[in-house]
Amino acid sequence: MHVIDAIGELRSHTVLRALDDDQLRRLLAHASELKLATGTTLFHQGERADRFYVLRDGTVQVGVPAINGPELEVQSLSPGDVIGWSWLIEPYSWTFEARTTSDARLLSFDGKAIIAECNEDPAFGFALFKVFAGLMSTRLQSARTRMMQSWAPPGWA
């Protein structure tokens, strides 16, 4: 992976653009490239969360499993979107589920290594947490909206 190209990609398409070049280099030091076929599960709700992803090509669906029936789609993600924030907050278990809805290329980031860097450099950790706090807020609001739309009985105001 060419770091300068990857920095440009992260800066132009993701919420990570709020980080400076040095901070992006630090993240990319813990990244690997990943190719997944359509229908591949990235993670299940409740599993151990130890990474996050940036979608480079393809699509990924984030959802909430249902007690009965199909999962509730929370968001459909496209290139440039960041997937996963549960690696950052104890108990480090996935809050949602995610699977590819087309062939996908992603950057996979080692959350454990990045948390170690955040502990060594609190300014880096704070900058990263601000970025992911925004992502959490957006994802949770999307989940709330989708749940209200899906679970409201007909005629209910």
BELBELWO-V297930 format. One record per backbone hydrogen bond with DSSP energy under -1.0 kcal/mol. CO is the residue of the C=O (numbers start at 1). NH is the residue of the N-H. E is the energy in kcal/mol with one decimal. If there is no record, write none. Layout:
# BELBELWO-V297930
co->CO nh->NH e->E
co->CO nh->NH e->E
This chain:
# BELBELWO-V297930
co->2 nh->6 e->-2.3
co->3 nh->7 e->-2.8
co->4 nh->8 e->-2.1
co->5 nh->9 e->-2.3
co->6 nh->10 e->-2.8
co->7 nh->11 e->-2.6
co->8 nh->12 e->-1.8
co->9 nh->13 e->-1.6
co->10 nh->14 e->-1.4
co->14 nh->17 e->-1.6
co->15 nh->18 e->-1.2
co->16 nh->19 e->-2.2
co->20 nh->24 e->-2.4
co->21 nh->25 e->-2.5
co->22 nh->26 e->-2.0
co->23 nh->27 e->-1.8
co->24 nh->28 e->-2.8
co->25 nh->29 e->-1.5
co->27 nh->30 e->-2.2
co->28 nh->31 e->-1.5
co->30 nh->110 e->-2.6
co->32 nh->108 e->-3.2
co->34 nh->106 e->-2.9
co->36 nh->104 e->-3.0
co->37 nh->40 e->-1.7
co->40 nh->100 e->-2.6
co->43 nh->98 e->-2.1
co->44 nh->47 e->-1.9
co->47 nh->94 e->-2.5
co->50 nh->111 e->-2.0
co->52 nh->109 e->-3.2
co->53 nh->83 e->-3.1
co->54 nh->107 e->-2.4
co->55 nh->80 e->-4.0
co->57 nh->105 e->-2.0
co->59 nh->101 e->-2.4
co->60 nh->77 e->-3.7
co->61 nh->99 e->-1.9
co->62 nh->74 e->-3.3
co->62 nh->75 e->-1.7
co->63 nh->97 e->-2.5
co->64 nh->72 e->-2.9
co->72 nh->64 e->-2.3
co->75 nh->62 e->-2.9
co->77 nh->60 e->-1.7
co->78 nh->81 e->-2.3
co->81 nh->55 e->-2.7
co->83 nh->53 e->-2.5
co->85 nh->88 e->-1.7
co->89 nh->92 e->-2.4
co->92 nh->49 e->-3.2
co->94 nh->46 e->-2.7
co->97 nh->63 e->-2.6
co->98 nh->42 e->-2.6
co->98 nh->43 e->-1.3
co->99 nh->61 e->-3.0
co->100 nh->39 e->-1.8
co->104 nh->36 e->-2.8
co->105 nh->56 e->-3.0
co->105 nh->57 e->-1.8
co->106 nh->34 e->-2.4
co->107 nh->54 e->-2.1
co->108 nh->32 e->-2.0
co->109 nh->52 e->-1.3
co->110 nh->114 e->-1.9
co->111 nh->115 e->-2.7
co->112 nh->116 e->-1.8
co->113 nh->117 e->-1.7
co->114 nh->118 e->-2.3
co->115 nh->119 e->-2.3
co->116 nh->120 e->-1.6
co->117 nh->121 e->-2.0
co->121 nh->125 e->-2.2
co->122 nh->126 e->-2.8
co->123 nh->127 e->-2.2
co->124 nh->128 e->-2.5
co->125 nh->129 e->-2.7
co->126 nh->130 e->-2.3
co->127 nh->131 e->-1.5
co->128 nh->132 e->-2.4
co->129 nh->133 e->-2.5
co->130 nh->134 e->-1.6
co->131 nh->135 e->-1.6
co->132 nh->136 e->-2.7
co->133 nh->137 e->-2.3
co->134 nh->138 e->-2.3
co->135 nh->139 e->-2.6
co->136 nh->140 e->-2.8
co->137 nh->141 e->-2.3
co->138 nh->142 e->-2.2
co->139 nh->143 e->-2.2
co->140 nh->144 e->-2.6
co->141 nh->145 e->-2.5
co->142 nh->146 e->-2.6
co->143 nh->147 e->-2.6
co->144 nh->148 e->-2.3
co->145 nh->149 e->-2.2
co->146 nh->150 e->-2.4
co->147 nh->151 e->-2.5
co->153 nh->156 e->-2.1
